Amino acid sequence: MDPNQIVASYEEDIAGLAARAEEAKERIQHLSGTATSPDGAVTVTVGGGGSLQNVQFGPRADGMPKERLAAEIMATARRAQAQASQQILAIMGPLVGEDSDAMRFVREQIPSPEEPEAEFTESYPGQQAPEDEPAPEPVRRPVRKSVDDEDDYAMDSVYSTGSMAERQSFSREER
């Protein structure tokens, strides 16, 4: 085979690969994943990188407690992200080869779509305790001493009670 033909063939392969890579890049930039919660309360759309693009609420969301609605949004967003991730795998597979090291790397970066939804429990600040668990006891703060109680501060302290004139008068009487 002629060396010039080998180089020309190689250049054609590279140009074809570059064109397919550019097409894959465009498809990934414009893809989205959309999921709806099982009860229809929440629909979430994410971009190819998993960024939130849209959240819509169905009629069932109106009466839902905020904590439950927040958990529903997060669970639905994860499903939308898994859907977008599967599209990325479908785009990248033909480009880099289904069994290539590059494809294995891409698969390792994408979360598994088989995460069980019913078993997943969100935890966030302000979350209400489940009904079967007793609520923790509130923190008891020490009660402040009244004016009649002992004063831990000296009479000439800015922290003592009474006016400055009263403190000075009282101090003179002690002397």
Salt bridges, closest charged atoms under 4 A:
GLU26 OE1 - HIS30 ND1 3.64
GLU72 OE1 - ARG68 NH2 2.67
GLU98 OE1 - ARG107 NH2 3.14
ASP101 OD1 - ARG104 NH2 2.58
GLU115 OE2 - ARG78 NE 3.32
GLU117 OE1 - ARG79 NH1 3.54
GLU122 OE2 - ARG78 NH1 2.92
ASP152 OD1 - LYS145 NZ 3.68
